[in-house]
């Protein structure tokens, strides 16, 4: 996807096709890695939109609905030129972006020394060597973090946890925008307007967040399906685990660890599910975070019991805070 940078330029290629180029006016590797790290972060609700400078026009990548495009503004009209990267492939935009991210990470890693020196030529000569070394470490860390996020994203699709199906791992719960209580279902973000290039704030406002779920019916009758407009701040992902009472454990659930007499909040941390100790900041004999899997035994049993969630709060949490 990314060619080796030379003379302050890099080119974008896909399946042998030249797409465009970007100059060192934009810090290409950092811009791409930062955008992809944000996109693959667990709580991200926004589409991918990356813009870089080509000295006279802009180039970039944009996720629009179920399509993923390369675009440039080197046209005589106000409408950029779009090249679909998902057309004629078996992938929708998100799968295309996952493959794109792997290529970007591999390409930057392959030419790491050259990318470390990219965009530092304007710095004083005696500072260039120091800056290049620091950038190399920075890029290595970003590439490693991106690969870890991609791996964590793919892992639920490769594995099952106990008797839980892969589809269960895509479950979420959230509260309805019209005052409905908690509902479990499958998350869907729908754009209201087809935006070309938009700011992050515009993208967040341009759409609705829904949960899709099915209702009950008698044998032989059509199954009813529902769509609930949700408050996105309440969206919590299923961890693939169940507590002592066989209740699904979701993100931001508050769980009681009876053996430790401790309260933990389930959070995504360091590319995995962790329990964050509530009210244990001053406890020197405990880490602040503990892997969720560490509360599960070889027989599949668990030593955590759900007592509420941090969004609603619980009596247990109020006791800790007081």
C-alpha positions in Angstrom: 0.0 0.0 0.0 2.8 2.5 1.0 5.9 2.7 -1.1 9.3 3.3 0.4 9.6 7.1 1.0 12.0 8.9 -1.3 12.9 12.6 -1.8 10.1 13.6 0.6 7.3 11.7 -1.2 5.5 8.4 -0.8 3.1 6.7 -3.1 -0.1 4.7 -2.4 -0.7 1.5 -4.4 -3.4 -1.2 -4.3 -3.2 -4.5 -6.3 -0.6 -3.0 -8.6 -2.6 0.2 -9.2 -1.2 3.6 -8.4 -3.6 5.6 -6.4 -1.8 8.8 -5.6 1.0 10.3 -3.5 1.6 12.4 -0.4 4.5 14.6 0.6 6.4 15.1 3.8 4.5 18.2 4.5 2.2 15.7 6.2 3.7 13.2 8.7 2.2 10.4 6.7 3.1 7.4 9.0 2.0 9.1 12.2 -1.2 10.4 10.7 -2.1 7.0 9.3 -1.2 5.1 12.5 -3.0 7.5 14.8 -6.1 7.4 12.7 -6.1 3.6 12.6 -5.4 3.3 16.3 -8.4 5.5 17.1 -10.6 3.6 14.6 -9.8 0.2 16.1 -10.1 1.4 19.7 -12.9 -0.5 21.4 -15.2 2.5 22.1 -14.8 4.1 18.7 -18.1 4.9 17.0 -16.8 7.0 14.1 -15.9 6.0 10.5 -12.3 6.3 9.2 -11.4 9.6 7.5 -7.7 10.4 6.9 -6.4 13.5 5.0 -2.8 14.2 3.9 -1.1 16.9 1.8 0.0 16.3 -1.8 1.4 19.9 -2.3 -1.4 21.5 -4.2 -4.3 19.2 -3.3 -5.3 16.7 -0.6 -5.3 12.9 -0.7 -6.7 10.4 1.8 -8.9 7.5 2.7 -12.6 7.6 3.7 -15.1 5.1 4.9 -18.5 5.9 3.5 -21.3 3.5 4.4 -20.2 0.0 3.4 -17.5 1.3 1.1 -13.9 2.3 1.6 -12.3 4.8 -0.8 -9.0 6.5 -1.6 -9.7 10.1 -2.7 -7.8 13.1 -4.0 -8.9 16.7 -4.6 -6.8 17.2 -7.8 -9.9 17.9 -9.9 -11.5 20.9 -11.6 -14.7 20.5 -9.6 -15.6 20.8 -5.9 -16.1 17.0 -5.8 -13.0 14.9 -5.0 -12.0 12.0 -7.2 -12.9 8.7 -5.4 -11.4 5.3 -6.1 -13.2 2.4 -4.3 -10.9 -0.1 -2.5 -13.8 -2.4 -1.6 -15.4 -2.7 -5.0 -15.0 -6.1 -6.7 -13.8 -7.6 -3.4 -15.8 -9.9 -1.0 -15.3 -7.5 1.8 -17.4 -4.7 3.3 -15.7 -1.5 4.4 -14.6 -2.7 7.9 -13.0 -5.8 6.6 -11.3 -3.8 3.9 -10.0 -1.3 6.5 -8.7 -4.2 8.6 -6.7 -5.5 5.6 -5.6 -1.9 4.9 -4.4 -1.5 8.4 -2.3 -4.7 8.3 -0.7 -3.5 5.0 0.1 0.0 6.5 1.6 -1.6 9.6 3.7 -4.0 7.6 4.9 -1.3 5.1 6.0 1.1 7.8 7.8 -1.7 9.7 9.5 -2.8 6.5 10.9 0.7 5.8 11.1 1.8 9.4 14.5 3.6 9.1 13.3 5.6 6.1 10.0 6.5 7.8 11.8 7.5 11.0 13.7 10.1 8.8 10.5 11.2 7.1 9.4 14.8 7.9 12.5 15.7 9.9 14.4 17.5 7.1 13.1 20.9 8.2 14.7 20.4 11.6 18.2 21.8 12.4 20.8 19.4 11.2 22.3 18.8 14.6 18.9 17.8 15.9 18.0 15.5 13.0 19.8 12.4 14.3 18.2 12.7 17.8 14.7 13.3 16.3 15.1 10.3 13.9 15.9 7.9 16.8 13.0 9.2 18.8 10.6 8.8 15.8 11.8 5.3 15.2 10.9 4.3 18.7 7.6 6.1 18.4 6.7 4.4 15.1 7.7 1.0 16.5 5.3 1.5 19.5 2.5 2.7 17.3 2.9 -0.2 14.9 3.0 -2.7 17.8 -0.1 -1.2 19.3 -2.0 -1.3 16.0 -1.2 -4.9 15.4 -2.3 -5.8 18.9 -5.7 -4.1 18.4 -6.2 -5.9 15.1 -5.3 -9.2 16.7 -7.7 -8.6 19.5 -10.4 -7.7 17.0 -9.9 -10.9 15.1 -9.5 -13.2 18.1 -13.3 -13.4 18.9 -13.9 -14.5 15.3 -11.4 -17.3 15.6 -12.3 -18.7 19.0 -15.2 -19.7 21.2 -15.4 -19.3 24.9 -16.9 -22.5 26.5 -20.3 -23.0 24.9 -20.7 -19.4 23.8 -21.0 -18.9 20.1 -19.0 -16.3 18.2 -22.1 -14.3 17.5 -22.6 -13.7 21.2 -19.3 -11.9 21.4 -20.8 -9.2 19.1 -23.5 -8.5 21.6 -24.0 -5.1 23.3 -26.3 -3.6 25.8 -27.4 0.0 25.9 -30.2 2.3 27.1 -32.9 3.6 24.8 -32.9 7.3 23.8 -36.6 7.6 24.6 -36.3 6.4 28.2 -36.3 2.6 27.6 -34.2 0.6 30.1 -31.3 -1.6 29.3 -31.7 -3.8 26.2 -29.3 -6.4 24.7 -28.8 -6.6 21.0 -26.5 -6.1 18.0 -25.0 -2.6 17.5 -25.6 -0.7 14.3 -24.5 2.9 13.4 -26.5 4.5 10.6 -25.3 7.7 8.8 -28.0 10.3 8.2 -26.2 12.1 5.4 -23.6 10.9 2.9 -20.6 13.0 3.9 -17.6 13.4 1.7 -14.9 14.9 4.0 -16.0 15.9 7.5 -14.5 16.7 10.8 -14.8 14.3 13.7 -17.5 16.4 15.4 -19.5 16.4 12.2 -19.2 12.6 11.8 -20.4 12.0 15.4 -23.5 14.2 14.8 -24.2 12.7 11.4 -26.1 9.5 12.3 -28.0 7.4 14.8 -26.9 4.5 17.0 -29.2 1.5 17.2 -29.5 -1.9 18.8 -31.2 -4.6 16.8 -32.9 -7.4 18.6 -35.7 -10.0 18.3 -38.9 -10.4 20.3 -40.9 -13.5 21.3 -43.6 -15.2 19.5 -45.5 -18.5 19.4 -44.4 -21.6 17.4 -44.9 -21.2 13.6 -45.4 -17.4 13.7 -43.0 -14.8 12.2 -40.3 -13.7 14.6 -40.6 -9.9 15.3 -37.5 -7.8 15.0 -36.9 -4.4 16.6 -34.6 -1.5 16.2 -34.0 0.8 19.3 -32.5 4.2 19.1 -29.9 4.3 21.9 -27.8 6.7 23.9 -24.3 5.9 22.6 -22.6 6.8 25.8 -24.4 3.8 27.4 -23.2 1.3 24.8 -21.4 -1.7 26.6 -19.8 -4.6 24.8 -20.2 -8.2 25.9 -16.9 -9.8 27.2 -17.8 -13.4 26.3 -17.8 -14.3 30.0 -20.5 -15.1 32.6 -20.5 -14.5 36.3 -21.3 -16.9 39.2 -25.0 -16.8 38.4 -24.4 -17.3 34.7 -25.3 -13.7 33.8 -23.4 -12.2 30.9 -20.6 -9.9 31.9 -20.6 -6.6 29.9 -18.3 -3.7 29.7 -18.7 -1.3 32.7 -20.4 -4.0 34.8 -19.6 -3.7 38.5 -18.6 -7.1 39.9 -18.0 -8.3 43.5 -15.0 -10.5 44.1 -16.0 -12.3 47.3 -12.6 -13.8 48.0 -11.0 -10.4 48.0 -14.0 -8.5 49.3 -13.4 -6.1 46.4 -15.5 -4.3 43.8 -14.2 -4.1 40.2 -15.4 -2.4 37.1 -15.0 -4.4 33.8 -13.1 -2.2 31.3 -11.1 -2.6 28.0 -7.5 -2.0 28.9 -4.2 -2.8 27.2 -5.9 -4.7 24.4 -8.0 -6.9 26.6 -10.8 -7.1 29.2 -9.7 -6.2 32.7 -11.2 -5.6 36.1 -10.5 -2.1 37.4 -10.5 -2.1 41.2 -12.9 0.5 42.6 -11.6 2.5 45.6 -8.3 0.5 45.7 -6.0 3.3 44.5 -4.2 3.4 47.8 -3.9 -0.3 48.2 -0.2 -1.2 47.7 -0.7 -5.0 47.6 -2.9 -4.8 44.5 -2.4 -3.7 40.9 -5.0 -1.2 39.7 -6.0 -3.6 36.8 -6.4 -7.3 36.8 -7.1 -9.5 33.7 -10.7 -10.6 33.6 -9.6 -14.2 32.8 -7.7 -14.4 36.1 -11.1 -14.7 37.9 -12.0 -17.8 36.0 -11.0 -21.4 36.9 -10.0 -24.3 34.7 -13.5 -25.8 35.1 -15.0 -22.6 33.7 -16.4 -21.4 37.0 -16.0 -17.7 38.0 -15.5 -15.9 41.3 -17.2 -12.7 40.2 -20.8 -11.7 40.8 -22.4 -8.8 38.9 -23.9 -6.2 41.3 -24.7 -3.4 38.9 -22.8 -1.2 36.4 -20.9 2.1 36.6 -23.3 3.9 34.4 -26.2 3.5 36.7 -24.1 3.1 39.9 -24.9 0.7 42.7 -25.3 0.7 46.4 -21.9 -1.2 46.6 -20.2 1.7 44.6 -21.8 4.3 46.9 -20.5 2.5 49.9 -17.0 2.5 48.4 -17.2 6.2 47.5 -18.4 7.2 50.9 
